[in-house]
Amino acid sequence: MEMLLKIEEREIYPLVEIAKIGRTEITKTIASLLHGWIEKKVVGMYADGKISLWKAAEIMGVSSWEMIDVLAERGARIQIGRCTRPRDHVSVAGM
């Protein structure tokens, strides 16, 4: 899918400068920045309990295992099942 975007001139200058310094095409620079922003938003939504691990992986276009790696790299707490807060520690040693 392609999409045309209208970007105001004051927002283009920093993109052009970043592309020049990084010696990349402007479209690659924008795609990279957009990917980083999407990853940050998805990790935040997951951490806030707004989306599941599966949904986060779907949005990012990666497997669940790869999404776990992304979350770990970003320092997000991995949630298992529907539990959104840590459960009390239960010891089975005395049973």
PEZI-V701809 format. One record per helix or strand of 2 or more residues. SS is the DSSP state (@ for helix, = for strand). FROM is the first residue (numbers start at 0). TO is the last residue. If there is no record, write none. Layout:
# PEZI-V701809
ss = (SS	SS)
from = (FROM	FROM)
to = (TO	TO)
This chain:
# PEZI-V701809
ss = (@	@	@	@)
from = (8	25	52	63)
to = (21	46	59	72)
